[in-house]
C-alpha cells in the first residue's frame, strides 16, 4: 500500500486536500489533489460496472508514446519470450493511391483500445453510443474540434487501430514437452465507418457499432486482464502511466517471489521512445506515484537498476471477475497456448 493510502486511512481525504491546497506550485497542487481523489476512489469497494479489460499480451507490450517518424514503421516490443509486432495498414488516399496510415500511438489510442477490449469481453459487437460526442466523452475526453481537437485525434487513432495488424509471437511448451513458436496475426476490428465532419450536425456520418474480428474476440475472452475504470480515467493523459498500470496489473499477481525488472527490459516492454534508460527511469519515477495511487495493493520499489516488483494482490478482487474467463493468478484459460509472463 502506497503512503498516500496510509495517509488517507489515518487523516482522511479532507485533511489531505487541505494540506495539498497549500502547495505553492499550481500544477503540482492540481496533480496532488487529483492523486488524492484517485487514491480515495481506489480504496472504495468496486462494482462490476467499474471493470475494464485488456489483452494480456497488450499489458506486457505497448504502443508508441508519440507519433512515429514514418507511417511505414513496423512497431516491435518484447517481453521475455513474448513479442508484439504492429504493422501499419493501408487506405486509398485522396490522390487515389494506396497509402499507409501508420500504427496507433499515444494516450488516445490506448483509451480506444481499452474501451474496445472492455466492451469486447462482453460482446463481439461493440456499441459506441448514440453519437460521436457521447463516445468521446465515454473515453473520458472533452469534445473539441479543429486540427488539434479530440474529434480529429480520435478519428485518426480509430483508423490506425482498424487498419493495422497485430502479430503476437511467443514460445510455449507443447503437451509432448517440446517448445513451439506460436504466431498469431490478428486485426482487432472487422470494419469501421469513420465520420468526416468536424462537428456533430455538419453532415458527419456516425456508425453506432463496430465488430471485433472473431479471432481477436475469442482470444481476448481467453486472455483478458481485469483493470479498474477509475484508474484508467486518472491516468488517461499519460501514456507511460497507462502502460505501467496495465503491466503491473498483469505481472504483480503472477509473481511468486520478488523480481528486479531492469530499466533495459522495461524499455523493451512499455514502448519507450527514449534512447537512454536514465531518461526512462526519471519518467517512471515521476509517474509512478499516480500509478500506485490507483493500485493500492501494488508492491513496487524504485531501485538503482530498475523496478523491484513484489508479489501483490490484483487491482480487481477475483470475486468480481467470476463471470469472465479469467483464471487464478490472472492467467487466462487455455494455458497451453497462452502468451508467457
TAWO-V600517 format. One record per backbone hydrogen bond with DSSP energy under -0.5 kcal/mol. CO is the residue of the C=O (numbers start at 1). NH is the residue of the N-H. E is the energy in kcal/mol with one decimal. If there is no record, write none. Layout:
# TAWO-V600517
co nh e
CO NH E
CO NH E
This chain:
# TAWO-V600517
co nh e
2 5 -0.9
2 6 -1.6
3 7 -2.5
4 8 -1.9
5 9 -2.1
6 10 -1.8
7 11 -3.4
7 12 -0.8
8 12 -1.2
12 16 -1.6
13 17 -2.5
14 18 -2.1
15 19 -2.0
16 20 -2.4
17 21 -2.0
19 22 -1.0
20 23 -1.9
25 29 -2.6
26 30 -2.3
27 31 -2.4
28 32 -2.5
29 33 -2.2
30 34 -2.3
31 35 -2.3
32 36 -2.1
33 37 -2.0
34 38 -2.3
35 39 -2.6
36 40 -2.3
37 41 -2.1
38 42 -2.0
39 43 -0.9
40 43 -0.6
41 44 -1.1
44 46 -0.5
47 50 -2.0
48 51 -1.6
50 229 -3.3
52 227 -3.3
54 225 -2.8
55 58 -0.5
55 59 -1.1
56 60 -1.2
57 61 -1.5
64 106 -2.3
70 73 -1.1
71 102 -0.6
73 75 -0.7
75 86 -2.8
77 84 -2.7
79 82 -2.2
82 79 -3.0
83 169 -2.4
84 77 -2.2
85 87 -0.6
85 167 -3.4
86 75 -2.0
87 165 -2.2
89 101 -2.1
89 102 -0.5
91 93 -0.6
91 99 -2.9
93 96 -2.1
97 93 -3.1
99 91 -2.4
104 64 -0.6
105 109 -0.9
106 110 -1.5
107 111 -2.5
108 112 -2.4
109 113 -2.5
110 114 -2.5
111 115 -2.3
112 116 -2.8
113 117 -2.3
114 53 -0.5
114 118 -2.7
115 119 -2.5
116 120 -2.0
117 121 -1.6
118 122 -0.5
119 122 -0.7
119 123 -1.9
124 126 -0.6
124 212 -2.5
125 127 -0.5
126 210 -2.2
131 135 -2.0
132 136 -2.5
133 137 -2.3
134 138 -1.9
135 139 -1.0
136 139 -0.7
136 141 -1.7
137 140 -1.9
142 144 -0.8
144 151 -2.4
146 149 -1.5
149 153 -1.8
150 154 -3.0
151 155 -2.1
152 156 -2.4
153 157 -2.5
154 158 -2.3
155 159 -2.1
156 160 -2.3
157 161 -2.5
158 162 -2.6
159 163 -2.0
160 164 -1.9
165 87 -2.7
165 167 -0.6
166 168 -0.6
166 186 -3.2
167 85 -2.2
167 169 -0.6
168 184 -2.8
169 83 -2.8
170 182 -3.4
172 174 -0.5
172 180 -3.4
174 177 -1.9
178 174 -3.1
180 172 -2.8
180 182 -0.6
182 170 -2.2
184 168 -3.0
184 186 -0.6
186 166 -3.2
188 213 -1.9
191 211 -0.6
192 194 -0.6
199 202 -1.6
199 204 -0.6
206 208 -0.6
208 128 -3.8
208 129 -0.6
210 126 -3.2
210 212 -0.5
211 190 -2.8
211 191 -0.5
213 217 -2.6
214 218 -2.5
215 219 -2.4
216 220 -3.1
217 221 -2.2
218 222 -1.0
219 223 -1.2
220 223 -0.6
222 333 -0.5
223 56 -2.4
224 226 -0.5
225 54 -1.4
227 52 -2.1
228 232 -1.8
229 233 -2.6
230 234 -2.1
231 235 -1.7
233 236 -0.8
235 238 -2.2
238 242 -2.1
239 243 -2.2
240 244 -2.7
241 245 -2.3
242 246 -2.3
243 247 -2.3
244 248 -2.8
245 249 -2.5
246 250 -1.6
247 251 -2.8
248 252 -1.9
251 254 -1.3
251 255 -0.7
252 255 -1.0
252 312 -1.3
259 261 -0.7
259 309 -3.4
260 262 -0.9
261 307 -2.3
262 266 -2.6
263 267 -2.5
264 268 -1.5
265 269 -0.8
266 269 -0.8
266 270 -2.6
267 272 -0.9
268 78 -2.2
269 62 -1.7
271 65 -0.7
276 279 -0.8
276 280 -1.5
277 281 -2.9
278 282 -1.8
279 283 -2.1
280 284 -2.7
281 285 -2.3
282 286 -1.6
283 287 -2.0
284 288 -2.6
285 289 -0.5
287 290 -1.0
287 291 -1.6
288 292 -3.0
289 293 -1.4
290 294 -1.0
291 294 -0.6
292 295 -0.5
295 298 -1.9
298 300 -0.7
299 310 -2.3
301 303 -0.6
301 308 -3.4
303 306 -0.8
305 263 -2.0
306 303 -2.6
307 261 -3.3
307 309 -0.7
308 301 -2.1
309 259 -2.8
310 299 -0.5
317 320 -1.7
317 321 -0.5
318 321 -1.0
319 322 -0.6
321 324 -1.8
324 326 -2.3
325 333 -0.7
327 330 -1.4
328 331 -1.0
331 327 -1.3
334 337 -2.0
335 338 -1.0
